[in-house]
């Protein structure tokens, strides 16, 4: 019996993971490719090309009023689709109406103002803010931290598989160290409660999940 071909968006995910792009990039690219297909009434991208890409990108600039960086992000996703998934080269130059580059200057808080904001937070959000500010973590890096990544004795955090599939070591602040014991107790309590109710499974890493499709671990 012939194995049915994988769905297009699953092929996109496979290609992104093969190149070790970040999970956030995977989510973003899949979102833009899905929007592109829906915009053109669910036509398959292999039946479309430069004119359809130009129409979609121009729509983003003129109707959706997206920022230039957002339009470039969508363009990068579509280039990835055609080059690395469909193996099609786009011969013609993409001549879409470009979104205007924003001249907005962001508001930057002083260290004192930042600390005052963090003090007014509580719970997990407080801990996350302390990690972001004290250790210089990206949001996704903080959300993906595991206990094995923390070295309390050396005051260090190991960031694994970060942007560009690289790992690095950064400082673990005293403020975060003081908050972690209570947080870990709460997480352990929640985990034990889940186990008592028959839950507690976790998602396997991508390669193991493919090898053991029906496996789960507690």
QUIJO-V572416 format. One line per field, one symbol per residue. phi: phi as a letter, one per 30 degrees, with the letter a starting at -180 (. if undefined). psi: psi as a letter, one per 20 degrees, with the letter a starting at -180 (. if undefined). burial: I if it has 24 or more other C-alpha atoms within 12 Angstrom, else O. A space follows every 50 residues. Layout:
# QUIJO-V572416
phi = ???
psi = ???
burial = ???
This chain:
# QUIJO-V572416
phi = .ddddddeddddedddddcidddddedddddddddddddchiddedcbae edddddddeddccdhddeddddddddddddeddccdhccdddddcddddd ddcdcddcddedddddddddcbidddddddddddciddeddddcdbeddc cddchbbccchdeihccacbdcddddddddedddddddddddddddcicj dbddeedddddbdcdbbc
psi = pppqqqqghhhggghghhjkrqhhggggggghgghgghhklkqphijrbg ghgggghhghghgilrrhhgghggghghggghgigilppogqpolqpqqp pqjppqppqrhghghhghhirrbhhggghgggghikqqghghhjqqhiip nhgilqpooqlapjkqqrprqoqhgghhhgggghggggggghgghhjjbj rrpqqgghhhhmhjqqq.
burial = OOOOOOOIIOIIIIIIIOOOIIIOIIOIIIOIIIIIIOOOOOOOIOOIII OIIIIIIIIIIOOOOOOIOIIIIIIIIIIIIIOIIOOOOIOOOIOIOIIO OOOOOOOOOOOOOOOOOIOOOOOOOIIIIIIIIIIOIOOOIIOIIOOOII OOOOOIIIIIOIOOOOOOOIIIIOIIIOIIOOOOOOOOOOOOOOOOOOOO OOOOOOOOOOOOOOOOOO
